[in-house]
Every structure is written in structure tokens, then in C-alpha cells.
Amino acid sequence: MLFFFVLLFINFSCAKLYYVSQGFKSPYFETEQSLHAFMVKDSIDSNLAYIAKDSLSFLKVSTVHDKFGKILTFNKAGYLLQFAEKKTCTGPVENYLNGICNKRPIAIDSTIPMQKVLNLLKPLSVSNNTQINKSTDLTIIIFWAVNYAKHNEDLHKWYAVIQKQKKDCSINVLFVNCDYPANYFGYTERTKARTSYEANLPSK
């Protein structure tokens, strides 16, 4: 489900970004510190958390999230594994993840290679120098946001399910945040936003 729509207008030295929020009335601009605190509170290793590396990457990450859903699974070759027809609900996430090492995909999608997604990201923690191991059997990317509410209550459950699958294959897991980045809008602290707003982003 798409929780926000993004329109980008390039105008010489700056780009104007328009958001229309869906699914929540008062979204927040999140800081890297507030995201880190959320991960710690939810007992998930913050070294597994990633964010878009800049404003334009954030737009592209949002587009990937919209097109492919909240979980992406890539094989060792870096291709996206499709386990259900596009735009078809795969059911509870736990069911999707359970036994994923032995599931046979109905299709392998080469239109969005894993490296293309990884190039948009940077670690949430500045002290995280861990290199992503691209030789694992599977790499699972989970999109999340503090503003998604109920969605986040299940993050630690999903992570636990993934950990149990590692007895059958090697797995990388990345939690990619999709919250509105506070610094893109001139804020240094977590700040409540309006449901629709306009902001100027630096062009790249």
C-alpha cells in the first residue's frame, strides 16, 4: 500500500518536493537519532537499519517501495525473486518469510537489480562500517517507517522469523526506513508535520 505520493519538480538550483500523506493524519519528520532510538526500543540491531543517502535517493527508494511492496527478496545473483503475482497480496508477512529458503519463485525479476537499490542507501548508524555480504543466498530488504504505526509492531517478529530461516540458507536482512527525513526540511529534531506540505530540497 502506498502511504504517500511523491512529485518532484526540478527548477534550476533546487527541487520542490510535494507530499500528500495517506494512512496517518500527522506524520513526523524523523531524525537519524529518533530512528536509532526506535530500533533500540524494538530490540532490533540498528546496524541493520539503512536510510536513503540523499534527497533524490529518497524519492527513488519511495518509488521502489510503491512498485514492489514492503519486502524485497533478492537471490545470490542480485535478482528480485517474485513469489506471487504482482499486485497480489502474499498474505501475512510471517507466512511469506517462513520457509523462504526452500520456496520456488514464480518469476525472477531483473528490472530492479539489488545493487541498484543498495546504491541508494547508507547505514543509519555513522559508526556502522560493516560491508553488506552480497554472496549470501538471500538478501531481504524490509521497508519500514515509524509513522506506519501497526506495521512497526511486527518488525521484531519478522526479524525473529528470518533468523530461524538461517538454518536452511544464508540471509542478509536490511531494514530500510521510509520516514520523512527531518534534515531535508531544515529540522534538527523530530518534528510533527502537516498532512500535506511543500518543501524545497537541494538538487543533486
Secondary structure, DSSP 8 states (H G I E B T S, - for coil): ---EEEEEEEETTEEEEEEEE-S-SS-EEE-HHHHHHHHHHTT--GGGEEEESSHHHHHHHHHHHHHH-SEEEEETTS-EEE-S-TT-----HHHHHTTGGG---SEEE-SS-HHHHHTTEEESSTT------TTSSEEEEEEE-GGGTHHHHTHHHHHHHHHHHTTTS-EEEEEEE-SEEGGGGT-SS-EE--SEEEEEEE--
